[in-house]
Amino acid sequence: MKQKLVLFLCVLQWGLLVSNIQAAVNPVCYYGQVSSAGKGIANVPVTDGTQIVITDKQGKYSMTSTSEVEYIYITLPDGFEVPMKDKVPAFFQKVPAKTSKKVRMDFELIRSKEDNKKHILVVWADPQVYFDEEMPQVRQASQDVKDLLATSYPGLPAYGIVCGDIIGDINKKPSYFSPMINAISETKIPFFYVIGNHDLDLNVRSNEYARSTYKSYFGPTYYSFNRGNVHYVILDDIFFLAKSYLYAGYLTEQQLQWLEQDLKQVTPGSTVVVAIHIPTYSREARNKEWGKESAMKVMNNRSSLYELLKPYNAHIMSGHEHYNENYVLADNLYEHVHAPLSTLFWQAPWACDGTPGGYAVYEFDEGEVTWYYKSVGKDRNYQFELYPVGASRDKKDAIVANVWNYDSTWKVKWYENGIDRGEMTRYSGYDPAIYNYCEKNSSTFKHKYLGAGVTEHLFYAIPQIEDSNIKVEVTDHCGKVYTQEMKQSM
């Protein structure tokens, strides 16, 4: 009898719990139309961040969701301009605080006059502005992008992505989000945004509340859009532990389920670009030192993302590490870890690995992609730095090349007095320029913990002839060749 009473009470308690949850989270029907010039647009994915529905032939959609939903938003279809509001993409609508049982949300798009089959993507990582005096350098980078597009890609559509850490200190008031949005808009191209760990609210009790400020400027933290033959996905791979700055690289189950639905709309074999903040992979993983990987520096459930990307030609764009690195993860999977636009937190001309301040440029043509790194204020052919004998503390008797966008498919050869000496030897060490700069100037840095870091994209060769002429020839992943020459004294 007692057991039956206990069972009854448990069932009653569960029923009350479910009833309370249902009362707090009321079902709501969200509906509307995606249209252009009064005509509905068919086959547009519409989402509440959990489920995805597709517009019908008249561009109409309907979904039953809950009152707790924050946004209803679309996957921007190709062939239409990026809608902008307050200088950021406006592909979403915020759900009203007080909702009825039915809420209408329409989306009006403008048909584009441009063909996106050929288009340019500019990727910035970690601009991470802390102080007013850093803003002119951001605007200089915007001008550099604008000039590059005008001279190298006139007439081609171009887009941008910031891979997180837009600002440095979320607690600094007024926020730098608005000045950054204004500065980036000077590129005159639409930029999409990824949330970074420095963009999270810190004084909150849980991960679920850490994105309030970011969302007030940029909207949803994960979404997708199409340009030409390329499907773009923005994801939020930060799990905030609600203790100081502690976080982990992690994709929530809600995002993974949403991504499964999102990718079902993409033809297998297509090019998919996934933009995140924390990289999926690491140098430790490449060296099979799995136990040395930091939970704060990699996406810990990366294998789940890799599995979803298997049917596609996928490129992962990330930042966070403040150095440049590339990983060829599979024949159809490549990760680009982007050096910070902010270099050494705006305290030096280079990042900790010797990569100059700059950004990546991707050229898309029918889904095929080539890429290079563009240093701000430098010619686009400036793809590595060459140092003479004696410049490197690690290889004092050798010439050294820092090839910052290197991956395992590149070739780095050297010639001495016209004699082909073969490939230079890759090694890990310190870039001479940033190491010497930090040694000389670190006492003046605003952030005292800064310094040069070890990098794995250095190459050396020992000259064999006194006072010889040296030429280094670098062939990149896309087959483009870059050279530098110098007179070598021994």
C-alpha positions in Angstrom: 0.0 0.0 0.0 2.8 2.4 0.9 4.5 1.6 -2.4 1.3 2.4 -4.3 1.0 5.7 -2.4 4.6 6.6 -3.2 4.1 5.8 -6.8 0.9 7.9 -6.9 2.6 10.9 -5.3 5.5 10.6 -7.8 3.2 10.5 -10.7 1.2 13.5 -9.3 4.4 15.4 -8.8 5.6 14.7 -12.3 2.2 15.8 -13.7 2.3 19.1 -11.8 5.9 19.6 -13.0 4.9 19.0 -16.6 1.9 21.2 -16.2 4.0 24.1 -14.8 6.5 23.8 -17.7 3.7 23.9 -20.2 2.1 26.9 -18.5 5.5 28.7 -18.6 6.3 27.7 -22.2 3.1 28.3 -24.2 2.8 27.0 -27.7 2.8 29.8 -30.3 2.2 29.6 -34.0 4.7 31.8 -35.9 3.7 32.4 -39.5 4.3 34.8 -42.4 5.8 35.2 -45.8 9.2 35.6 -47.3 8.8 37.8 -50.4 10.4 40.2 -52.8 8.6 43.0 -54.6 5.3 41.5 -53.5 6.1 38.0 -54.8 6.6 35.1 -52.4 10.0 33.2 -52.5 9.7 29.5 -52.3 12.1 27.0 -50.6 13.5 29.4 -48.0 14.4 27.8 -44.7 12.8 29.6 -41.7 13.9 28.7 -38.2 13.3 29.4 -34.5 16.8 28.2 -33.7 15.6 24.7 -33.0 13.4 23.6 -35.9 13.5 24.5 -39.6 10.5 24.8 -42.0 10.6 25.6 -45.7 8.5 28.2 -47.4 5.9 27.0 -49.9 5.3 28.1 -53.5 3.8 31.4 -52.3 6.7 32.0 -49.9 4.6 31.3 -46.9 5.6 29.4 -43.7 4.1 28.3 -40.4 5.6 26.7 -37.4 4.5 25.8 -33.9 7.1 26.9 -31.4 7.1 28.3 -27.8 6.9 31.7 -26.1 10.5 31.3 -25.0 11.8 31.6 -28.6 14.0 34.7 -29.1 14.1 35.0 -32.9 12.5 33.8 -36.0 15.0 34.0 -38.8 15.7 32.8 -42.3 18.6 31.3 -44.3 19.3 34.1 -46.7 18.9 32.6 -50.2 21.3 33.4 -53.0 20.1 35.9 -55.6 19.0 38.5 -53.0 20.8 41.3 -51.3 21.9 41.0 -47.7 19.3 43.0 -45.8 21.0 45.4 -43.4 19.8 47.2 -40.3 22.0 49.4 -38.2 24.9 48.2 -40.4 24.6 44.5 -39.5 22.8 41.7 -41.5 19.1 41.7 -40.7 18.0 38.2 -41.5 16.1 37.8 -38.2 13.2 39.3 -36.3 13.1 39.4 -32.5 10.0 37.8 -31.0 7.9 40.3 -29.0 8.1 40.1 -25.2 4.4 39.5 -25.0 3.2 37.0 -27.6 -0.3 35.8 -28.5 -1.1 32.3 -29.7 -0.3 33.5 -33.3 2.4 35.8 -34.3 3.0 37.0 -37.9 6.6 37.7 -39.0 7.2 38.6 -42.7 10.6 38.9 -44.4 11.0 41.2 -47.4 14.1 40.8 -49.6 15.5 42.7 -52.5 16.6 40.8 -55.5 20.3 41.2 -56.3 21.6 42.5 -59.6 24.9 40.6 -58.9 25.8 37.0 -59.7 27.4 35.4 -56.7 28.9 32.4 -58.5 32.1 34.4 -58.3 32.5 36.2 -55.1 35.0 37.2 -52.5 35.0 36.5 -48.8 37.2 38.5 -46.3 37.8 37.0 -42.9 38.9 38.9 -39.9 39.7 37.3 -36.5 40.0 38.8 -33.1 40.1 42.5 -33.7 39.6 42.6 -29.9 39.6 46.4 -29.3 40.2 47.5 -25.7 41.1 51.3 -26.1 40.1 54.3 -28.2 43.6 54.6 -29.6 43.2 51.2 -31.3 40.1 52.2 -33.4 42.1 54.1 -36.1 44.0 50.8 -36.8 40.7 49.0 -37.3 39.6 51.8 -39.7 42.9 51.4 -41.5 42.2 47.7 -42.0 38.7 48.6 -43.3 40.3 51.0 -45.8 42.8 48.3 -46.8 39.9 45.9 -47.6 38.1 48.6 -49.5 41.2 49.4 -51.6 41.9 45.7 -52.3 38.4 45.0 -53.5 38.5 48.1 -55.7 41.8 47.3 -57.3 41.8 43.4 -57.4 38.1 42.6 -57.7 36.2 45.4 -59.3 32.6 44.5 -60.0 32.7 41.3 -57.9 30.4 40.9 -54.9 32.2 40.6 -51.6 31.3 39.7 -48.1 33.0 39.6 -44.7 33.0 37.5 -41.6 34.5 38.4 -38.2 35.4 35.2 -36.4 34.7 36.4 -32.9 36.3 38.5 -30.1 35.1 41.7 -31.7 35.9 43.6 -28.6 38.3 43.0 -25.7 36.5 43.9 -22.5 32.7 43.3 -22.3 32.6 45.2 -19.0 34.0 48.5 -20.5 31.3 51.1 -20.9 30.3 52.4 -23.3 30.6 49.2 -25.3 33.0 49.0 -28.2 30.4 47.0 -30.2 28.9 50.1 -31.8 32.3 51.7 -32.8 33.4 48.4 -34.2 30.3 48.0 -36.3 30.7 51.5 -37.6 34.4 51.0 -38.4 33.9 47.6 -40.1 31.0 49.1 -42.2 33.6 51.4 -43.8 34.6 48.4 -45.9 31.3 49.0 -47.8 30.6 45.3 -47.8 28.2 43.3 -45.6 30.0 41.6 -42.6 28.6 38.7 -40.7 29.6 38.1 -37.1 30.6 35.2 -34.9 30.5 35.4 -31.1 33.8 35.1 -29.3 34.6 34.5 -25.6 35.5 38.2 -25.1 32.0 39.0 -26.5 30.3 37.1 -23.7 28.6 38.7 -20.6 30.6 37.7 -17.6 28.5 38.7 -14.6 25.8 36.1 -15.2 24.9 33.0 -13.4 25.0 30.5 -16.3 26.0 30.0 -20.0 22.4 30.6 -21.1 22.6 34.3 -20.1 26.0 35.1 -21.4 25.0 36.3 -24.8 22.5 39.1 -24.0 24.7 42.1 -24.9 26.0 40.4 -28.1 22.4 39.6 -29.2 21.3 43.1 -28.7 23.7 44.2 -31.5 23.9 41.1 -33.8 20.9 38.9 -33.1 21.2 35.0 -33.2 24.5 33.5 -32.5 24.1 30.7 -35.0 22.5 30.9 -38.5 23.2 30.3 -42.2 23.1 32.0 -45.6 23.8 31.2 -49.2 26.0 33.0 -51.7 26.4 31.6 -55.1 27.2 27.9 -54.9 28.5 28.2 -51.3 26.5 27.5 -48.1 27.7 29.5 -45.1 27.1 28.5 -41.5 27.9 30.6 -38.4 28.1 28.7 -35.2 28.6 29.5 -31.5 31.1 27.0 -30.1 31.7 28.6 -26.6 30.3 27.2 -23.4 30.7 29.7 -20.6 31.4 28.2 -17.2 30.1 31.4 -15.4 33.4 31.7 -13.4 35.5 34.7 -14.4 36.7 34.1 -17.9 36.5 30.3 -17.9 34.8 28.6 -20.9 35.2 25.5 -23.1 35.0 24.9 -26.8 31.7 23.1 -27.3 28.7 22.8 -29.7 25.5 22.4 -27.8 23.1 19.6 -28.8 20.5 22.2 -29.9 23.0 23.6 -32.4 24.0 20.2 -33.6 20.3 19.2 -34.2 19.7 22.5 -35.9 22.8 22.0 -38.1 21.6 18.5 -39.1 18.4 20.1 -40.4 20.2 23.0 -42.0 22.6 20.8 -44.0 19.7 18.6 -45.3 18.9 21.6 -47.5 22.4 21.5 -49.1 23.3 19.2 -52.0 26.0 16.7 -51.1 29.3 17.6 -52.7 28.6 21.3 -52.3 31.0 23.7 -50.7 30.1 24.5 -47.1 31.9 27.2 -45.0 31.6 26.9 -41.3 32.6 30.0 -39.2 33.3 29.6 -35.5 35.5 31.3 -32.9 37.4 28.5 -31.1 39.2 26.1 -33.5 38.1 22.5 -33.8 41.8 21.3 -34.1 45.1 22.1 -32.6 48.9 21.8 -33.1 48.9 19.3 -30.2 46.4 17.1 -32.1 48.5 17.3 -35.3 51.5 16.2 -33.3 49.3 13.4 -31.7 49.8 15.0 -28.2 46.1 14.6 -27.4 46.5 14.9 -23.7 48.1 18.4 -24.1 45.0 19.9 -25.8 43.3 22.6 -23.7 39.5 22.4 -23.3 39.5 26.2 -23.8 41.4 26.1 -27.1 39.6 23.5 -29.1 36.0 22.4 -29.8 35.8 19.4 -27.6 33.0 17.6 -29.5 34.6 18.3 -32.9 34.1 14.8 -34.2 30.3 15.4 -34.2 30.8 18.4 -36.4 33.2 16.5 -38.7 30.6 13.8 -39.1 27.9 16.2 -40.2 30.3 17.8 -42.8 31.4 14.5 -44.4 29.1 14.8 -47.4 30.5 18.3 -48.3 33.6 20.1 -49.4 34.0 21.9 -46.1 36.1 24.8 -44.9 36.2 25.7 -41.2 37.1 29.3 -40.4 38.2 30.0 -36.9 40.3 32.4 -34.8 40.9 32.6 -31.0 44.5 31.3 -30.9 46.1 34.6 -32.0 48.3 32.9 -34.5 47.9 31.7 -38.1 47.6 27.9 -38.6 46.1 25.6 -41.2 45.0 22.0 -40.9 44.3 19.6 -43.8 41.9 17.3 -41.8 40.6 15.2 -44.8 40.4 15.4 -48.5 37.1 17.3 -48.1 37.8 19.1 -44.8 40.2 22.0 -44.2 40.5 24.3 -41.2 41.8 27.8 -41.4 42.8 29.3 -38.0 43.2 33.0 -38.7 45.8 35.3 -37.2 44.4 38.2 -35.2 43.8 41.5 -36.9 44.9 43.0 -33.6 48.3 41.4 -33.9 49.8 41.2 -30.3 46.7 43.0 -28.9 47.6 46.1 -30.9 51.0 46.3 -29.1 53.2 45.2 -32.0 53.2 45.0 -35.8 53.0 41.2 -35.7 51.1 38.5 -33.9 52.9 36.2 -31.4 53.9 33.9 -34.3 55.3 36.7 -36.5 52.3 37.0 -38.7 51.7 40.6 -39.7 48.4 42.3 -38.9 45.9 41.4 -41.6 43.1 39.1 -42.8 42.4 36.3 -45.1 40.9 36.6 -48.6 39.0 33.7 -50.2 38.1 33.7 -53.9 35.0 31.6 -54.8 34.2 30.5 -58.3 31.3 28.1 -58.8 32.1 26.7 -55.3 35.8 26.2 -56.0 38.0 28.2 -53.6 41.5 29.7 -53.5 42.9 31.9 -50.7 45.7 34.0 -49.4 46.7 36.1 -46.4 46.6 39.9 -46.9 48.8 42.0 -44.6 47.3 45.5 -44.0 49.4 48.1 -45.9 51.3 45.4 -47.9 51.0 44.1 -51.4 48.9 40.9 -51.7 52.0 39.0 -52.9 53.7 39.5 -49.5 53.2 36.0 -48.2 56.3 35.3 -46.1 59.2 37.0 -44.4 62.9 36.1 -45.1 65.6 36.6 -42.4 69.4 36.6 -43.0 71.9 34.5 -41.1 72.2 35.5 -37.5 68.7 37.0 -37.2 67.2 33.9 -35.5 68.0 33.0 -32.0 67.1 29.4 -32.8 69.1 29.0 -36.0 72.0 31.5 -35.9 73.9 30.0 -38.8 70.9 29.8 -41.1 68.6 31.9 -43.3 65.0 31.6 -42.0 61.6 32.0 -43.6 58.4 32.6 -41.8 55.6 31.3 -44.1 52.6 32.3 -42.1 49.8 30.7 -44.2 51.6 27.4 -44.7 50.0 24.0 -44.7 51.3 20.6 -45.5 50.7 21.0 -49.3 53.0 24.0 -49.6 56.6 23.9 -51.0 59.4 26.1 -49.6 62.5 25.9 -51.8 65.7 27.9 -51.8 68.4 28.8 -54.3 72.0 29.9 -53.8 73.7 31.7 -56.6 71.1 30.2 -58.9 71.7 26.7 -57.7 68.6 24.8 -56.7 69.3 23.7 -53.1 65.9 21.9 -52.7 63.4 22.4 -49.9 64.1 24.3 -46.7 63.6 22.4 -43.4 60.6 23.1 -41.3 61.0 23.7 -37.6 59.3 25.1 -34.5 60.7 28.3 -33.0 60.4 32.0 -32.5 59.9 34.5 -35.4 62.9 36.8 -35.1 61.0 40.1 -35.7 58.3 39.6 -33.0 60.8 38.0 -30.5 63.2 40.9 -30.7 60.4 43.5 -30.6 58.9 42.0 -27.4 62.4 41.7 -25.8 62.9 45.4 -26.5 59.4 46.8 -25.8 57.5 44.5 -23.5 57.9 46.9 -20.5 55.7 49.4 -22.4 52.9 46.9 -23.3 49.4 47.6 -21.8 49.0 43.9 -21.2 52.0 42.7 -19.3 51.5 39.0 -20.0 52.2 39.4 -23.7 55.2 38.0 -25.6 56.3 36.0 -28.6 55.1 32.5 -29.1 56.5 29.4 -30.7 55.3 28.8 -34.2 55.5 25.7 -36.5 55.6 27.6 -39.8 59.3 28.5 -39.8 61.9 27.1 -42.3 65.6 27.2 -42.3 68.6 26.5 -44.6 72.3 26.9 -44.1 74.2 28.8 -46.9 77.2 27.0 -48.3 78.8 29.8 -50.3 80.2 33.0 -48.7 78.5 36.3 -49.8 76.0 34.3 -51.9 72.7 35.5 -53.5 69.8 33.8 -51.9 66.3 33.3 -53.4 63.5 31.6 -51.6 60.5 30.3 -53.6 57.2 29.5 -51.9 54.4 27.7 -53.7 51.1 27.8 -51.8 48.1 25.4 -51.5 46.6 26.9 -54.6 49.7 26.7 -56.8 50.7 30.4 -56.6 54.4 31.1 -56.4 56.0 33.9 -54.3 59.7 34.8 -54.1 62.0 36.9 -52.1 65.8 37.5 -52.7 68.7 38.9 -50.7 72.5 39.1 -50.7 73.8 36.9 -47.9 77.0 37.8 -46.0 78.6 35.0 -43.8 
